[in-house]
Structure formats: structure tokens, C-alpha cells
């Protein structure tokens, strides 16, 4: 697999490298065919009228894996009525993911992203193993999204 999360520890610091999968249109056939049934992190976006990607969801999944979680979160038939379902029904929805089976790695990486995306209230905790968490990412697509 050419994407995933690796880590390098240096004392009480950790340096994560996240290599994202290519962005893909969230269609059940694409997800079933290409997304592995392993743990990992994901991001889901929707395309607005100006052709800008907007972040819809970021998260992790342990049991059941990325395949089932992305299917569940991007299929309007599986989502309760509300604004998210409306987006799923009316807009193009895209996703990307980075596999890892470590719950502690997922906690650290998600904490980094949430602290960056939502600094006023990240809402998640890191694993507590490190004093400092650093992250570098790589993606085959040049992704620019609008908050």
C-alpha cells in the first residue's frame, strides 16, 4: 500500500508522516472496490457551487475499517435526515484516507488535525505519550479546501 501513517520518535517528541490516498468520488462502488477494510483516518469533503472543496468530516475508524465507515458516512440512504443528508443527496462528495491499525497513532494524528482545523475547541485528546507532536503530510492531489 502506498499510503498510510508512519512515525519517528525522538525523545519525548514524535514526527508523523501522513501519506493520503488519492481523492476519490464517494460512490459505493468506488469505496467497495478501492478502500481497505482496515483502521485509519479519513477526511470527507463536498464540492460547493464555486467548485471549492469544503470539509464535511474528519475522523478515524477502528472496528469495521475504513471501507465500512466511509460507506456509512457518505451514503444518503444510511444517514439520518438533516443537513448532512441533504449535502450527500445534492452535492459531489469526495474522500481520502490514510490507513493505520494503531489507536494511539490515530489519536495523535486526529488531535493534530483537529487542533489545526478547530484551534478554539479541538474536541479530541492525543494519546499522551509525547510532549510534542509534529506532522507532515503528502497527497497525490493538490488539495485546497475552504472552511
Secondary structure as UniProt FT lines:
FT   STRAND          4..10
FT   TURN            11..12
FT   STRAND          13..19
FT   STRAND          24..25
FT   HELIX           28..34
FT   STRAND          40..47
FT   TURN            49..50
FT   STRAND          53..61
FT   TURN            63..64
FT   HELIX           65..74
FT   HELIX           76..78
FT   HELIX           83..90
FT   STRAND          93..99
FT   HELIX           103..117
FT   TURN            119..120
FT   STRAND          132..138
FT   STRAND          145..146
//
